[in-house]
């Protein structure tokens, strides 16, 4: 399955402009044969929106979700994107996955919030594994800091995730996460990991780009630079199962020894 990663910070604070940007990228990706496009963490609104967050946050099925469902159906491509989800009095750092016919497939809330900035704005999610079927692939969702916890990716491996989508907002000086940690997570769990980042300065942050797709063998099949880019990579639905036979970490686990981890 050809997959597209949209490395962009969009236009912070301008939801309509970011929906339009994702529409244009989806059209380009579908035209290039991609069946799925993923956008970064908080793509709809911007990451460093601060006090504007309550105004910009939307319900999971809000107007932007409806607009992007129409985009997906119009171009015939599945779409994953990050956004702030409003649910009653709570706001979550969330990611939504929409099928190529516009059907909502999954909504994930970031479980591990990063730093005082995020903890002041968001409520942490409580569901560690959220998945959906896209074509022949079981697709899972995490967001940014979540993937830096090995327990999260292992939970997805145990649940059968083939392709883990990770919208992110990785900033300087932590480029080693994209360069080293993401390929290791893919290898140790025999899954694809698509890590799609923001890029450039925004508020007090400077995002490193380096969006990455790593395969179950740990090989990086695609990596962006540090500018805006639409990155393409192939995801083989048969490779995760083959890799699990060749590298039987899951089969060789001894869960009875791991009680102290919890």
C-alpha positions as CSV (number, residue, x, y, z in Angstrom):
1,X,0.0,0.0,0.0
2,X,1.5,3.3,-1.1
3,X,1.5,5.7,1.9
4,X,2.1,9.5,1.9
5,X,3.4,11.5,4.8
6,X,2.7,15.2,4.8
7,X,5.5,17.0,6.6
8,X,4.2,20.4,7.2
9,X,3.2,22.8,10.0
10,X,0.4,24.3,8.0
11,X,-0.8,27.7,9.1
12,X,-1.1,27.8,12.9
13,X,-4.4,29.1,14.1
14,X,-6.1,28.9,10.6
15,X,-8.2,25.7,10.6
16,X,-9.8,26.3,7.2
17,X,-6.4,26.9,5.5
18,X,-5.1,23.7,7.0
19,X,-8.1,21.7,5.8
20,X,-7.5,23.2,2.4
21,X,-3.8,22.3,2.5
22,X,-4.6,18.7,3.5
23,X,-7.2,18.6,0.7
24,X,-4.5,19.6,-1.8
25,X,-2.0,17.1,-0.4
26,X,-4.6,14.3,-0.5
27,X,-5.3,15.1,-4.2
28,X,-1.6,15.0,-5.0
29,X,-1.0,11.8,-3.0
30,X,-4.0,10.0,-4.6
31,X,-2.8,11.1,-8.0
32,X,0.5,9.4,-7.2
33,X,-1.2,6.2,-6.3
34,X,-1.2,6.5,-2.5
35,X,-4.1,4.8,-0.5
36,X,-3.3,6.6,2.8
37,X,-2.0,10.0,3.7
38,X,-1.0,11.0,7.3
39,X,-0.5,14.6,8.6
40,X,1.3,15.7,11.8
41,X,0.3,16.2,15.4
42,X,-2.2,19.1,15.8
43,X,-2.1,19.7,12.1
44,X,-5.6,21.2,11.9
45,X,-4.9,24.1,14.3
46,X,-1.1,24.3,14.9
47,X,0.7,23.1,17.9
48,X,1.8,26.3,19.7
49,X,-1.7,27.9,19.8
50,X,-1.7,28.4,23.6
51,X,-4.8,30.4,24.8
52,X,-6.5,29.9,21.4
53,X,-6.9,26.2,22.0
54,X,-10.4,26.3,23.5
55,X,-11.6,28.3,20.5
56,X,-9.9,26.0,18.0
57,X,-10.7,22.6,19.5
58,X,-13.6,20.6,18.0
59,X,-15.6,17.4,18.8
60,X,-14.3,14.3,17.1
61,X,-17.2,14.5,14.6
62,X,-17.1,18.3,14.3
63,X,-17.0,20.4,11.1
64,X,-13.4,19.8,10.3
65,X,-14.0,16.0,10.5
66,X,-17.0,16.3,8.2
67,X,-14.9,18.4,5.7
68,X,-12.0,15.9,5.7
69,X,-14.4,13.0,5.3
70,X,-15.6,14.7,2.1
71,X,-12.0,15.2,1.1
72,X,-11.2,11.5,1.6
73,X,-14.2,10.4,-0.4
74,X,-13.6,12.9,-3.2
75,X,-10.0,11.7,-3.7
76,X,-10.5,8.1,-2.7
77,X,-7.7,8.1,-0.1
78,X,-7.7,7.3,3.7
79,X,-6.6,10.3,5.9
80,X,-5.0,10.5,9.3
81,X,-4.5,13.8,11.0
82,X,-3.8,15.4,14.4
83,X,-6.2,17.9,16.0
84,X,-7.4,19.1,19.5
85,X,-10.5,17.2,20.4
86,X,-13.1,18.9,22.7
87,X,-15.3,16.5,24.7
88,X,-17.3,18.3,27.3
89,X,-15.0,20.2,29.6
90,X,-11.9,18.2,28.5
91,X,-9.6,18.8,25.6
92,X,-7.5,15.9,24.2
93,X,-4.5,15.9,21.9
94,X,-6.1,13.5,19.3
95,X,-5.6,11.8,16.0
96,X,-8.4,10.7,13.7
97,X,-8.4,8.2,10.9
98,X,-10.9,8.3,8.0
99,X,-11.5,5.7,5.4
100,X,-11.2,6.3,1.7
101,X,-14.9,6.5,1.4
102,X,-15.2,9.1,4.1
103,X,-16.2,6.7,6.9
104,X,-14.7,7.4,10.3
105,X,-12.5,4.6,11.4
106,X,-10.7,5.5,14.6
107,X,-10.0,8.3,17.0
108,X,-7.1,8.2,19.4
109,X,-6.2,10.4,22.4
110,X,-2.6,10.9,23.3
111,X,-1.9,8.9,26.5
112,X,1.5,10.4,27.4
113,X,1.6,14.2,27.5
114,X,4.9,15.9,27.0
115,X,6.1,18.5,29.4
116,X,4.3,21.3,31.3
117,X,3.1,22.8,28.0
118,X,0.9,19.9,27.1
119,X,-0.1,19.0,30.6
120,X,-1.5,22.5,31.1
121,X,-3.7,22.2,28.0
122,X,-4.8,18.6,27.6
123,X,-6.3,15.7,29.4
124,X,-4.4,12.4,28.8
125,X,-6.2,9.6,27.0
126,X,-6.8,6.2,28.6
127,X,-6.9,3.8,25.6
128,X,-3.4,2.6,24.7
129,X,-4.3,0.7,21.6
130,X,-6.7,2.1,18.9
131,X,-6.7,0.3,15.6
132,X,-8.7,0.1,12.3
133,X,-8.5,-1.9,9.1
134,X,-7.2,-0.1,6.0
135,X,-7.1,-2.4,3.1
136,X,-5.1,-5.5,4.0
137,X,-3.4,-3.6,6.9
138,X,-4.2,-3.3,10.6
139,X,-3.4,0.3,11.3
140,X,-2.8,1.7,14.8
141,X,-2.4,5.2,16.1
142,X,0.0,6.8,18.6
143,X,1.0,10.5,18.9
144,X,4.6,11.8,19.3
145,X,5.8,11.2,22.8
146,X,3.7,8.0,23.0
147,X,6.1,6.1,20.7
148,X,9.1,6.8,23.0
149,X,7.6,4.4,25.5
150,X,8.4,0.8,24.4
151,X,5.3,-0.4,26.3
152,X,3.0,1.4,23.8
153,X,4.5,0.0,20.7
154,X,4.7,-3.5,22.2
155,X,1.0,-3.3,23.1
156,X,0.3,-2.6,19.4
157,X,2.5,-5.5,18.3
158,X,0.6,-7.8,20.6
159,X,-2.7,-6.5,19.2
160,X,-1.5,-7.2,15.6
161,X,-0.8,-3.7,14.3
162,X,1.0,-3.8,11.0
163,X,1.3,-0.1,10.4
164,X,1.6,2.3,13.3
165,X,0.8,5.9,12.4
166,X,2.5,8.5,14.7
167,X,1.6,12.1,14.0
168,X,4.3,14.0,15.8
169,X,5.7,17.4,16.8
170,X,9.3,16.5,17.3
171,X,11.4,19.6,18.1
172,X,15.1,20.4,18.4
173,X,17.4,19.0,19.9
174,X,15.6,15.5,19.8
175,X,16.2,14.6,16.2
176,X,17.7,11.2,17.3
177,X,14.1,10.1,18.0
178,X,13.3,10.2,14.2
179,X,16.8,9.0,13.2
180,X,17.3,6.2,15.7
181,X,14.4,5.4,18.0
182,X,11.7,5.1,15.4
183,X,13.6,2.4,13.3
184,X,14.3,0.5,16.5
185,X,10.7,0.5,17.5
186,X,9.8,-0.8,14.1
187,X,12.3,-3.6,14.3
188,X,11.7,-4.7,17.9
189,X,8.0,-5.0,17.2
190,X,8.1,-6.2,13.5
191,X,5.8,-3.5,12.3
192,X,5.9,-0.5,10.0
193,X,6.1,2.9,11.8
194,X,5.2,6.0,10.0
195,X,6.4,9.0,12.0
196,X,5.1,12.3,10.4
197,X,6.4,15.5,11.8
198,X,5.9,19.3,11.8
199,X,8.8,21.4,10.5
200,X,10.3,24.8,11.2
201,X,9.8,27.4,13.9
202,X,6.4,27.9,15.7
203,X,6.1,29.9,18.8
204,X,8.8,28.8,21.2
205,X,9.4,25.6,19.3
206,X,11.5,24.6,16.3
207,X,10.4,21.4,14.7
208,X,13.0,19.1,13.1
209,X,11.1,17.6,10.2
210,X,12.8,14.2,9.4
211,X,9.5,12.4,8.9
212,X,10.3,8.7,8.7
213,X,8.8,5.4,7.5
214,X,10.6,2.5,9.0
215,X,9.9,-1.2,8.1
216,X,9.7,-4.3,10.3
217,X,13.3,-5.1,9.5
218,X,14.4,-1.7,10.9
219,X,15.2,-0.3,7.5
220,X,14.2,3.3,6.8
221,X,12.4,3.2,3.5
222,X,11.7,6.9,3.4
223,X,12.9,10.0,5.3
224,X,12.2,13.6,4.7
225,X,14.5,16.5,5.1
226,X,13.8,19.6,7.3
227,X,11.4,21.5,4.9
228,X,7.8,21.0,3.9
229,X,7.5,17.8,1.9
230,X,5.1,15.1,0.7
231,X,6.9,11.9,1.3
232,X,5.9,8.6,-0.3
233,X,6.8,5.0,0.8
234,X,5.5,1.5,0.1
235,X,4.0,-0.7,2.9
236,X,4.0,-4.4,2.2
237,X,1.1,-6.1,4.0
238,X,3.0,-9.4,4.0
239,X,6.2,-8.2,5.5
240,X,5.2,-7.8,9.2
241,X,4.1,-11.5,9.5
242,X,7.3,-12.6,7.7
243,X,9.4,-10.5,10.0
244,X,7.8,-11.9,13.1
245,X,8.8,-15.4,12.0
246,X,12.4,-14.3,11.3
247,X,12.7,-12.3,14.5
248,X,10.4,-14.0,17.1
249,X,10.5,-11.4,19.9
250,X,6.8,-11.7,20.4
251,X,6.9,-15.5,20.5
252,X,9.9,-15.6,22.8
253,X,8.6,-13.2,25.4
254,X,8.3,-14.4,29.0
255,X,5.5,-12.2,30.4
256,X,5.7,-13.9,33.8
257,X,9.0,-12.2,34.3
258,X,7.7,-8.7,33.6
259,X,5.4,-8.0,36.5
260,X,7.8,-5.4,38.0
261,X,7.3,-3.2,34.9
262,X,3.8,-2.4,36.0
